[in-house]
């Protein structure tokens, strides 16, 4: 849940991330006993599809991504091909390129009323993982404006995604009163490296290309209302013709353009 606070967001339980690069390849190699399925696709002994990278079979999730805790980049291409390059650094589940530019399956666009927002760059399956990652800082080192998106992760540390262009969750718009969130929390555990950390979110429904990747600001609609009221902003529906947003089942039908 995203709870607004002048001192950062709610505490999370930190964990240490696995090592990048060679450690990931070594670890995956030790688990790479694979069998062929009836369809001819390779799977590991847990039934997960795999992608071969540098001679190592990397297990993939049902959404077609490498698992975030295996040390391989979880991004995918516009055709849905998993990146699977070893991660660049501790605390970020992306390779150097995807860390800098963001997951190619997502893109940031301008909204007529809500500034920059995040949309799907291709059709995304339910269960697609999108981490909010950023720099670990002490509260005194977090800029006041950055506290809007900073998370208190205990021990006096905050997760600050604002200086990281490739951390795309920070651009997720809040759904309006007649809309729903496309993302939900995957795990309440914060994964930490020495400099960076991340918190994983996941799509709770299938998203079509160009649809908005909405995220509730707070644990429910009322808390979202409070978030905007505290800032003197009227909460409005964010869906547009070019970039629709998922709507509530009880929402009134949109008028035909």
C-alpha positions, 0 to 999 in steps of 0.5 A: 500500500502507498500511504502518504506521509510528510516523513516518508511512507510506511516501514518495510522489512528489509532483506539483502539481495543476491549478488549480481553477475557471476554469482547469478550465473553460478547459482543458476548453473547449479539449478539448471537440470532441465527436461523437455515438455510435451510441447518441446519447450524447456522447463526446469524441474519446478515446471518453469519455462527457461531461457538460456543465457551464456549457457545457463538456463534461467527460469521464467515466471508465468508472466515471462520474466526472470525471477527477481531474486535470481540475479537476472534482469526481469525486463522484457522487450516489446515482443515479450522476450525476457532480457535475462542479462545479469543484474548490474548492482545489488538491490536493483533487479535490472541490467545496466541498460534497463536500469538506466532506461527502464523496462522496455515493456513500459513507457512514460507519457504526458497526461493532459492533467496529471503530468507524466504517467506510466503506460503499458508499451505492449499487452502485459499479462496478469502477474507482470512484476514492476519494482519500485527501486531507488537509492537508500538514504538517511531521511536528512539526505532526502529532499523535501519534494522527494519525500512524496515518493520516499519510503521509510524502510526502518533503521533510519533509511529511506528508499528514494526513487526520484533520481533514478530515471529507470525506476518507472513506478514513481510515474504511476498515476493514481486511479480516479474515483471511478477507476481501479489500480492496475498494480498491487503489492507483490511482497511487503519485504524490501530487498536491499543492497548497499546503495539501492533497494527495491519493493516489488509490485505486480499487475493484478489484471491483464493490461492492453497496450497504451493502458495506464499502469495505475497505482492506489495512493494509499490502501483504499480509495478514501486514503487516495482522496485524503492524499489529494485533499491534503495537497489541495488537489481534486481527485479526478478520473485519469483515463483518456481516449489515448490512454484508458485506465482500468475502471471499477465494475460499478462505475458509470459507462463512459460516453462515446466520443 
